[in-house]
Amino acid sequence: MRVLVKVLRELLKGKIHVRELAESLGASVSQIYRVLKKLKRYEIIKLKDGYVSYTDSIEGLLTKRIISRYYHIDYLFTPRTLKLLSLLVEPHSVKELVRLSGYTEITVYRNLSKLMQAGFVEKKDSKYKLVEDEDLRNLVSLIYYRSISGIVEPEAIPIYISHIFILKKAPKGVRLKGSLTAFSLFPKHGLNIFTQWDYYIYPPKEVSLEEILVHSFLAAETRYERTLAVVFYMVNRRRISFKKVRKIARNTPVHRLLLEIGNYIAGIPIENYDKLLPWNEFKQLAEKYGVAIQESLQLDILQEYFRDIGIHLTKNIVIYVFGGFNLLIYGIKMMTKDIDIIVEDLDTYRKLRNALLKLGYIDIAKREWTIENKRSTPKTIMTKNNLRVDIFTSKVSELKLTEKMKKRASKALVYERLVLKILAIEDVILLKSVTSRERDIEDIALIARKMKVDWWKVYESLLEQGPEIAEKYAFSLLETFEELEKLYSIRIPTKVKSNIERIALKYAVKKALELGYRKPSEIKKILDFPESKIRKVIKELENN
């Protein structure tokens, strides 16, 4: 038994002098003092006039309660295992623990093995978590936060503490360690607001627009403040990558809410409606800062728009839709203001565009496109009143409108000379995973909840794109699946996920090798995958 555990057990007998404690345990006084210094830091023991005893703090009381239940309680007081244990308050896979902790895969596995032997951790369905012991969970959290308390100054109010960054605030003018963020940077980016607080992120860094948005959601305490953060997004929409927002928000309490703001902006009901102002108040607030907000359209109104287009066409054309209109047709949504269209060739594109121009649609200049618009590369974006039409020619990003996709689009609607074919929901899911706009994940979740999705067909639709494109976009699909499972409790077949992960990793390893990385340990530093899987892919590539 290690000295720390012996000290804790001996102190159960009551207050004792340090010299007596050392003599009783057969240890040196200096050795005992080193242990006591660590325990004192966590407020488990108190030391006065050479006498030591447990404190009356929660930490002291919890330690006394669990010392008899766990043999290797000393593991709680090493920084590495403490960090892992604090993560394991929620279930995580090894891959997730590697990403969140920053430790190598070998280090994570080694420590998990020790913690399971000690009785602190259990494994279920390939995920690890702390055992169901409320005292242990509380003590782990308290000790972890005590270990990082030196970063939060006495005058600061902690807002959010993670293993990556700390968000805190102080009365305006009080300088804290770190960099200004959240509402403090709104005036710099188009929203001239006043706040009585200054908001900081630690460690200090150059804060991106995407980080400002996520930090403001984390810092917001009222519906008004959260809605103001949505307005900040609208003001800076052309410069913000929502894909980056999703990545930054992952594993934070505001991840789900941020995925809902696309529908909220469109005036479509969301689950977390009580976290934001009513839509009409949001509209007024946005207009105050020069942002025009328009309501979404219902199916009957959209059908009138399509009839007008059909009348103004000179010849019959066939178009394919994969966005919000599909969800209306299937009864998944009640309204939308975006129509996503794929046409097969430039001739069809020109005919459709000319009809739209005759009807008064405006062609949005590319300089007004958002980052996501540019990434998904529509041929054009046209608007009229409350409606926006994105027209893609033969492909979305690099994903082609395949012959099999066209065959699966069995449902068709006819509006005069316009034939509108509805892509299968599995193909819609694939394409929405690539476009990465603010409403796409929420729409995919709605599809999965209200319709029977064949996830194997989603995977097969990806493979139809050919090996090179499938590998390139597998990551986007994999990230979508992870968010669906974690935030919406939508179960994706394990085999489907593992197949997509395999081809995604193959692409990533190829790119790493092209950049000059050779060893699995080197590649592991830039990829969020276990080293063992990287090694396996390298071997496969060498054999091909």
N, C-alpha and C positions, 0 to 999 in steps of 0.2 A: 504494500500500500504506500502511495506517495505521501510526502510530508504534508502537502496541503490538505489532503483528505484526513490524515491523522490529526492535524490541528483542528479541523472543523468538528471531528468526532470528540476530541478531548474537551473542546469548549462547550459541548452539550452538558458537561458536569458543572459548569458555572465559571465565574471569573477566576483567572489564574495569572500569576506573575510570569513574565516572558522567560525568566531563567528557570523557573519550575517547569514550564511547558517544554523548554528545550531538554531539560534533564529527563523529564518523563518520556519524551519521544526518542531520546538518544540522538538528538541533532544538535548542531552548533547554534549559538544565539544568533549569529549573523544569518544563518540559513532560515531560522524562524522569522527574523525581521523581514527578510525578503518576501516570504510568504504573506506575512501580515500586511506589508505595504500594498500588495496586490489586492488583498481582501478589503483593506481600508478604502482603497480607491473606489470600490463598488459599494461602499457603505454597508458591508456585511458585518464587520467587526469594528469595535472602538478600542482605542489604545490610550490609556491615561496613567501617568506616573508608573509606567512599567507593567501595569496590569491590563490584561486583554479579556474581552468578552464579546458576545454577540450584541449588535445594536438592536434597538426596538423598531427599526425601520422595516418596511415591507420586504426589502432584500434580505435582511437578517432573519426575519420570521420565516420567509419562504425557504431559505437555505436550511434552517433547522428542521423544517418539515420534510424536506426531500433527502437530507443527508443519509437517512437510514434506508432509503429506497433504492439508491443508486451507488454502486461501488466505485465507479470512475468519475465522480463528480468534478474532479480536477480538470477534466476536458472542457468544462464550461468556461474556464478562465484563460484559455489560450486564444489569442486573437483570430487565428485561422478557423478553428472549429466554432468559435462563437459567431463568426460571420455566417458560416454555413448553417448553424442551428437557427439563427434569426431568419434566414431565408426559408427554412423548412417548417416555419409556422404554417405555410401553405404548401401543398404537394408540388414537387418539381421533379422533372426528369434530370438525368445527369447532364444532358445537353443544355438545359435551362440553367442549371446550377453553374456550369462552366461559364455561360454568358453573363450571368448576374454577378458572380463572385470575382471573375477575372482570373481564377485559378486554372491550372492545367487540368486536363481530364484525369491524369494519373493522380494528381493531388486530391481531386474531388473523390475519386473512387477509394483511395487509401483512407481518407478521413471518414467517408461514409461507412466503410467497413468497421473502423474503430467505434464509431458512434452507435452502430447497430449492435455490436458486441457489448457496449456499455448499457444498452437498453434505452437509449435516448431516441433512436430513430427506427422507423419501420418502413417496409417497402410493400407497395400495393400497385398492381397493374403498371409496372415499370416506372413508378414514381415513388419518391421518398418523402417522408414527412415526419415531424416530431410525433412521438406517441401521444395518445390521448391522456395527458396528465396536465391538468390546468395549472397546478403549482409550478411544474417544470416550464410550461409555456410562458407563464408570467415572469418567472425568474430570468429566462433567456432574454425576453424583450427588455426587461429592466436593466440587466447587465449590459446588453448591447448598446442601448441608448446612453447609459452611463459612460460607456467607453468612448463615445463620440461627443459627449457633452462639452468638451473643451472647445469645439468648433463653434458652438452657439454661445455668443457673448451674453453676459447677464442682462444687458439692456435689450437683447433681441428676443423676438417671439418666433419660435420654430413653427413653420407651416407644414412642411413635408420633408421627411428624412428617408432617403433610400440609400442603397449601397453605391450609387453613382453620384448623387448630388444631394445637397441640403438647400432647401428653400426657406428663407426667413425674412422677417420684416422688423422695422424699428420706426419710431416716430420720425417724421420728415426732418432731415438735417443730421440725424445721428448716424455716423459712419460705421459700417460693419465690414468685416472681412468678406471679400467676394466681389461680384460684379452686379450692377443694377440690372433688373429684369422686370418682367410682368408689367403691371400698370405704370411703373416708374418710367418705362420707355415708350408708352403710348404717345405722348406729345411729340416725340422724335419721329414718329411714323404715322402722322396724320390725324391723331385724335387728341385734341388739346383739352385734356382733363386735369383736374386737380385732385390729389389724394393726400390725406394726412399721414400716409405711410410711405416709406421707401422700402422697396423689395429687392432682396439680394439672392443670388445663387452662389454657392460655394461647392467646389473650388472656383476661383475666378476664371473667366473665359470670355471670349468674344461671343455674344449671345445672338443667335440667328432669329429671324422673324418667326420661324416655326417654334423655336424654344420659347419666345416671348408669349406666343399663343397658349402653349401647353402650361407654362408657368402661371399665366393669368387665370386659367381655369382652376389650377391647383390652389391659387391664392384667394380666389373669389369666395366670399362668405354669404352673398345675397344673390337673389335672382337677377337683380339689376346689374350687379358686377359681372355675372356670367354672361348676361345678354350683351353687356358692353364689350366683353371679349369677343363675342360673335361679330359685333359691328367692326371691331378691330380687324378681324379676319376678312370681312367684306371690303373694307377700305384698302387692304393690302393683298387682296385675292390674287391679283396678277403676278405677284412676286412670291407667293407662298406655295410650296410643294406640299400637298396634303399627304402624299406618300411619306414624306419626312415627318410630318405631324404624327401620323400613325405610329411610326417607328419610335419617336421620342416619347409618346404617350403610353406605349406598351408597358404593362406591369404597373401602371399608376391608377389611382382611383377614378381618374377622369377619362380613361381610354374609351369606354362605352359612350359616354356623353358626347365626346368629340366626334364619334362616328355618326351621331344622330343630327349634327348641326346642318348637314346638307338638306335633310327633309324638313327640319325646322325652318330654315331660310325659305324653302319653297312653300311653306304654309301647310305642310302635311303633318298630321298628328304623330307625335313621338311618345315613347314609353316614359321618358324622364321629363314630361311636360312641366312638372312642378318645380324643376330646377331652373327654369327660364321664364322670362316674362311672357304674358300672352302675346300671340303673334302680332296683333294690331299695335301693341305698345312697342314691340321690337321694330316694326315698320316705321313708326314715328321717330324712334331713337336713331335708326339708321339714316332716315331722311334729314335729321338734324345735322348729321355729319356728311351730307352730300351723297348718300348712297340710295339709289332708287330701288325699292323692293316691290315685286309684283306677285300677285297670287297665281297659284297653279290652276290648270284647266281640267275640267271633267271630260269624260269620254265623249259625250254627245257633242260638246263644243269642238273637240279635236277632230271628230268625224266630219264636221262641217268644213274645217280647214282642209282636210284631205279631199273632200268633194270639190272644193274650189280649185285645188291643185289639179285634180283629174280633169276638170272642165277646161282649164287653160293649157293642158298639154296638147301638142299637135299630133302626137302618135302615142300608142299604148307603150307603157314601160312597166317593168317589174322592179320593185325595190324590196329590201329586206330590213326589218327593224329588230333591234335587240335591247332597247332601253326601257324607259318608263312606260311607253305605250304598251309594251308586252305585258307589263304588270297590271295595267288597266284591263286589258283584254281578258286576262286570267282571273280578274277580280281580287288581285293581291293588293292593289292600291286603289284609292278613290280618285286621285288626281295627279297630274304631273305638268311640268311646263317645259320638258325637254324631250325631243324626239331624236333618237340615234338611228341613222339610216346607213345601210351599206348598199351601194350600187355596183353592178358587175363590171362596168367599163366606163370610159370617158364619154362615149356618146350618150349613154343614159344619164350620166352626171350633168352634161350640158343641157339636155332636155329638161331635166328636173330643175336645174338652177334657173334657166330662162323662164320657166313657169312661175317660180317663186318671185323672181324680179318683177314680172308683170303684175303680180298680186301685191307688190309693195314691200316685200321682204328686203331687209337691209343686210348686206354682206359685211360681217364684222372684219375689220382689218386685223391681220395677224399680229400686229404690235399690241393689240388689245387682248390677245389670248392669255389665259393663265398658263402656268408651268405644265399642268396636266393636259391642257389642250395641245400644247406643243409636243408633249411626249407621245400622245396617242395619234397625233398628226391627221386630223380630219382634212379632207380636201378644202372644205369651207365650213363656216358657221354662219347661219342666217337667222335673223330674228324679225318678228312682227308682233306688236302688242306684247302679250305675256308669253308668247311661244318662242322657243329656241330650237333650231333644227341643225344638228351636226350631221354632215354628209361625208361618209368615208367611201373611197373608191377602191373596191376589190379587197381591201384589208384594213384592219384596225391595228395601229402600230405596225408590227410585222406579221400579225396573225391573219392569214388569208381566209377569205370566204370560200371554203372548200366545196367540192361537189357533194360530199356527204352532208355538209351543213345545209345546203340548198334542198336536198332530198328530205332531211329531217324537218324542214319548215313546211309541214303538211297543211297548216292552217293558213288560209288566204282570205283577204278582204278586198273587194273591188269597189273603187270609187271612180266611176266614169272610165277614163283611160288609164287610171292608176291602179295597178295591182300591187297590193301590199302583203308581203309574206312575213309571217311571224316566226322568227328563229326559235328552235327548241330551247327549253329552259336550261338544259345542260350547256348549250352553246352560249346562251346569255351569261351564265355564270362564268364561263371561261373568259369571254370578252370583257366583262365587268371587272374581273380580277386584274386585267391588264391596264384598263383605263385609269384606275386608282383615283377616281374623283371622290369628293367628300361624301357623297350619298351611296356609293356603289356597294360597300360592305353591308350597310343597312338594308339595301335592296336585296342582296343575295340572301341575307338572313330571313327576310320576309318570304322569299321564294321557298327556302328550305323548310320554313315552318308551315306554310300553307299548301305546298305541293309535294308530291313524292318525287324526290330527285334521285336519279341513278348516278351516283358519284363515279362509278366505273366509266360511264359514258362521258363525263367531264374529262376524265383522264384520257380516254380514247380520243376525244376531240382534240386534246393537246397533242397527242402523238400523230394525228393526221397532218399536223403542220410540218412534219419532217423532223429528223433528229436535231439539226442545228437550231431551229427556231424553238422546238420543244424544250431543249436543254436551257436555252436563254431565258424563257419565260416561266420555267418550272418554279423558280423562286417566288415569283409573284403569286402563283396559284397556291404554293405551300403556305405563304404568309397569310393568305386569305383563309385557308382551312384552319390555321392555328387560331386566328381571331374568332372564327365562327365557333370553334370548340370552347375556347376560354371565356368569351364574353357572352355567347348566346346559348351555350350548352347544346350545340348541334353536333351530333356525333358523325364523324367521317370514318368510313372503314379503314382500319389500320393498314391493310395491305395497299389500299389506294395511296395513302399518305407515304408509306415507305417507298413505293414505286416512284412517286413524284420526287421524293427527297433524293433518291438514288440518281436520277437524271439531273437534278439541280446541282448536286454535289459534283457530278462529273463535269459539268460546265464550269463551275467555280474552280475546281482543281486545274482544269486545262488553262484557264486564264492565269492562275497563280504560277503555273509552270512557264507560261509565256513571258511572265514578268521576271523570271529568273529565280524563283523560289524552287528549291529542290527537296529539302527534307520535310517530312510530315510535321515535325515540330515547328518549322518556320511557317508552313502554310496554315497551321492551326492558329497562329497569331493573327491572321487576317480573315479567317473564316470561322463562322459560328457552328462548327461541327466537331465531334469527337475525333481525336487523333487516329484512333483505330480505324474509323471509317475512311479517313483521308488516305491512310496507308493502303487500304484495300483498293481504293479507286486508282491510286498511282500504279499499283501492281497490274490492275486490269488494263490500264492504258499502255503499259509497257509490253503486255502480252499481245496487244492488238496490232 
